[in-house]
Amino acid sequence: MVVKQLHSDSTIDQEAYSNFLKEVKVLRTSQHHNVLRFIGVLYRDGELNLVTEFIESGTLKELINKVTPEGKT
């Protein structure tokens, strides 16, 4: 599992909160083998937590920058 937190301190603006909720909505309605599986949302101690599956293949940045044996990305 992976947990993404949106802290409730004063640095979080309405746009960040809105984007977090949009991400939750997209993941909840997406069912595709190339999209992380949505597990749930937890609200605890003033923090929103998005829970998704864990993929062992690395980060998106690593995948984008990966060089193939032919020298291509």
TORBA-915465 format. One line per 2 residues: number of its first residue (from 0); their letters; for each residue x, y, z of C-alpha. Coordinates in steps of 0.25 Angstrom, whole numbers, plus 5000, padded with zeros to 4 digits. Example, Ala and Ser with C-alpha at 12.3 -4.5 7.8 and 13.67 -1.06 7.14 Angstrom:
! residues 2
0) AS) 5049 4982 5031; 5055 4996 5029 $
//
This chain:
! residues 73
0) MV) 5000 5000 5000; 5004 5014 4998 $
2) VK) 4998 5026 5006; 4998 5040 5001 $
4) QL) 4995 5050 5012; 4989 5064 5011 $
6) HS) 4992 5071 5024; 4982 5081 5029 $
8) DS) 4992 5091 5034; 4990 5106 5029 $
10) TI) 4999 5104 5017; 4989 5096 5010 $
12) DQ) 4980 5104 5001; 4967 5102 4995 $
14) EA) 4973 5098 4981; 4981 5087 4988 $
16) YS) 4969 5081 4995; 4961 5082 4982 $
18) NF) 4972 5075 4974; 4973 5064 4985 $
20) LK) 4958 5061 4984; 4958 5061 4969 $
22) EV) 4970 5050 4969; 4961 5042 4979 $
24) KV) 4949 5043 4970; 4957 5039 4957 $
26) LR) 4964 5027 4964; 4950 5022 4970 $
28) TS) 4944 5022 4956; 4956 5016 4949 $
30) QH) 4958 5002 4946; 4969 4999 4937 $
32) HN) 4982 4991 4938; 4991 5003 4935 $
34) VL) 4984 5011 4947; 4987 5009 4962 $
36) RF) 4976 5002 4969; 4969 5011 4979 $
38) IG) 4968 5005 4993; 4961 5016 5001 $
40) VL) 4962 5029 5008; 4964 5032 5022 $
42) YR) 4962 5044 5030; 4969 5044 5043 $
44) DG) 4974 5055 5052; 4971 5066 5042 $
46) EL) 4978 5059 5031; 4973 5053 5018 $
48) NL) 4980 5040 5014; 4978 5034 5000 $
50) VT) 4982 5019 5000; 4986 5012 4987 $
52) EF) 4993 4999 4983; 5008 4999 4983 $
54) IE) 5015 4996 4970; 5029 4991 4971 $
56) SG) 5034 4996 4957; 5039 5009 4963 $
58) TL) 5034 5023 4961; 5029 5030 4949 $
60) KE) 5041 5039 4948; 5050 5026 4948 $
62) LI) 5041 5020 4937; 5041 5032 4929 $
64) NK) 5056 5034 4929; 5059 5019 4928 $
66) VT) 5069 5016 4916; 5066 5003 4908 $
68) PE) 5077 4994 4903; 5076 5001 4890 $
70) GK) 5079 5014 4896; 5065 5019 4895 $
72) T) 5056 5025 4906 $
//
